[in-house]
C-alpha cells in the first residue's frame, strides 16, 4: 500500500494530514513514503501531520526516531 499512500499524498495541494488510526503495521516502505512526503512538503513550505497513529505504528516511529522528526498529533 506504500505506493498508493505516496500517490494520495502527492495529489493533495498544501498541508497534508494522514490518519493512521487504523494502521496496525508499517514497514520500511511506509516509513520511506512518510519521510519523502515530509521532505517534499517542507521544501514547498507545507507540513505533513500524522494523526492518531496506532500503538504499533507509534512504536515503529519511536524506534526509528521519526517521532522527533515528523509532526504527530495523537489526539
Residue, then its C-alpha position, 0 to 999 in steps of 0.5 A: x500500500x506504500x505506493x498508493x499512500x505516496x500517490x494520495x499524498x502527492x495529489x493533495x495541494x498544501x498541508x497534508x494530514x494522514x490518519x493512521x488510526x487504523x494502521x496496525x503495521x508499517x514497514x520500511x516502505x511506509x516509513x520511506x513514503x512518510x519521510x519523502x512526503x515530509x521532505x517534499x512538503x517542507x521544501x514547498x513550505x507545507x507540513x505533513x501531520x500524522x494523526x492518531x497513529x496506532x500503538x504499533x505504528x507509534x512504536x515503529x516511529x519511536x524506534x526509528x526516531x521519526x517521532x522527533x522528526x515528523x509532526x504527530x498529533x495523537x489526539 
